[in-house]
Amino acid sequence: MLGEQLVAVHRNYLGEIISFQTSEGRIISYRKAMKEVEDGIITGVTIEERQDGTPYLTPALTSSFDELPNVY
């Protein structure tokens, strides 16, 4: 698989993912990760759409981001 991968997550106090660490060591926001997935920079992740039309990220190879370690 080519491209950077998401390897860790950072969550807020509500448990929502607010940023990711990439395989290159960069810490990027959820929004930037979504843009980079769209641009093909980050691979192994797809963009899905909720019933209300809101886009969200989902890992392609695992069941959820819960399997990734915490950044901090």
N, C-alpha and C positions, 0 to 999 in steps of 0.2 A: 504494500500500500504506500503510495507516494503522498507527500505533504506532511504537515505537522499534525500531531495527534493531541487530543485533550487528555492529560494524565492525572490531574488533581482538580479539586473544586474548593471554593471558598463560599461559605453560606452566611447569611445574616442571622440575626437572633430568632427569626421566624422559621429558619430552615430552608429558605429560598436560596438558590444558587445566585450569587452576585458576580463571581468571577471564576476564571479557570487558569490553571497553569498548563502551558503547552509542552510538548516534547523538546522544544528548543529552550525551555526555561523561562519563557515570557509569561507574565501575569497580565491577562486581558479581561476586560469586562464581558459580561454576558452578551451585551449588544454588539461589541466588537467581534466576539466569537461568532455570532450569527452572521455578521457581514463577511467575515473571512470564510465561513462555510459556503456562503453564497458565491464568493469569488474563487472557490476551489483551493484556497491556501491551507485550510484545515480539512482533513479528510477523516472518514470513520464516523461522521456525524451527519444526520439528516435534519431537515427542517420540516416539521409537521405543522398542522393547523388545528387549533381547538375548535369546538363547535361554534364559538362566537367569532371565529375568524382570526384570532390572535395566533401569530406564529410562535413556535417554541422549538428548542433543540432536543434531539433524542439520539442516543448512541446507536450506531448501526450494528455493533458486534456484541453488545451486552444488553441486559434487560433495562438497566437504568444507570444514571450517574451515581447512584448510591454505592456502587462497587468501586468507585474511584476514591483514593485517600483525600484527606483534607490538606489544603495548601499549608495552613498554619496549625 
